[in-house]
Amino acid sequence: MRYVKLGIVGAVIGGFAGWIIHTFEPTSTITPLEYTLGFAIIGAIVINLTALMVGTN
């Protein structure tokens, strides 16, 4: 359950980061939804891998 919570936190942070990046790249062909979803998935994976490497349970 801990990793699910960490994944949600990572997804929120990553999604927010993707939304911010899109505001600074208005001419990009990538839509805001794609930026947000992509960074949310990356954020969830990264924060869970970090927790696994640190060894917190």
Kinemage of the C-alpha trace (Angstrom):
@kinemage 1
@onewidth
@group {chain A} dominant
@subgroup {mainchain}
@vectorlist {calphas} color= white
{ca met a 1} P 0.000 0.000 0.000
{ca arg a 2} L 2.923 2.289 0.696
{ca tyr a 3} L 4.104 2.049 -2.908
{ca val a 4} L 0.620 2.867 -4.155
{ca lys a 5} L 0.631 6.044 -2.053
{ca leu a 6} L 4.129 6.924 -3.256
{ca gly a 7} L 3.025 6.313 -6.841
{ca ile a 8} L 0.089 8.674 -6.432
{ca val a 9} L 2.341 11.358 -4.951
{ca gly a 10} L 4.829 10.892 -7.784
{ca ala a 11} L 2.054 11.065 -10.363
{ca val a 12} L 0.716 14.315 -8.901
{ca ile a 13} L 4.170 15.896 -8.781
{ca gly a 14} L 5.036 14.643 -12.265
{ca gly a 15} L 1.723 15.769 -13.703
{ca phe a 16} L 2.164 19.228 -12.229
{ca ala a 17} L 5.703 19.379 -13.633
{ca gly a 18} L 4.444 18.364 -17.078
{ca trp a 19} L 1.761 21.042 -16.969
{ca ile a 20} L 4.342 23.695 -15.996
{ca ile a 21} L 6.727 22.577 -18.747
{ca his a 22} L 3.933 22.821 -21.316
{ca thr a 23} L 3.251 26.434 -20.320
{ca phe a 24} L 6.867 27.267 -21.219
{ca glu a 25} L 6.673 25.314 -24.513
{ca pro a 26} L 3.506 26.700 -26.119
{ca thr a 27} L 4.652 25.968 -29.683
{ca ser a 28} L 5.175 22.267 -28.985
{ca thr a 29} L 3.137 19.739 -30.955
{ca ile a 30} L 2.619 17.695 -27.780
{ca thr a 31} L -0.716 18.405 -26.111
{ca pro a 32} L -0.938 19.427 -22.427
{ca leu a 33} L -2.651 16.112 -21.633
{ca glu a 34} L 0.216 14.129 -23.140
{ca tyr a 35} L 2.766 16.168 -21.175
{ca thr a 36} L 0.807 15.710 -17.953
{ca leu a 37} L 0.214 11.973 -18.387
{ca gly a 38} L 3.769 11.317 -19.513
{ca phe a 39} L 5.347 13.131 -16.608
{ca ala a 40} L 2.831 11.580 -14.178
{ca ile a 41} L 3.851 8.086 -15.273
{ca ile a 42} L 7.550 8.974 -15.118
{ca gly a 43} L 7.104 10.557 -11.672
{ca ala a 44} L 5.301 7.513 -10.287
{ca ile a 45} L 7.973 5.145 -11.604
{ca val a 46} L 10.898 7.267 -10.403
{ca ile a 47} L 9.577 7.795 -6.875
{ca asn a 48} L 8.810 4.075 -6.480
{ca leu a 49} L 12.217 3.030 -7.798
{ca thr a 50} L 13.835 5.500 -5.418
{ca ala a 51} L 11.882 4.045 -2.487
{ca leu a 52} L 12.892 0.519 -3.506
{ca met a 53} L 16.567 1.481 -3.761
{ca val a 54} L 16.510 3.241 -0.396
{ca gly a 55} L 14.789 0.193 1.080
{ca thr a 56} L 11.894 1.814 2.918
{ca asn a 57} L 8.933 -0.445 3.569
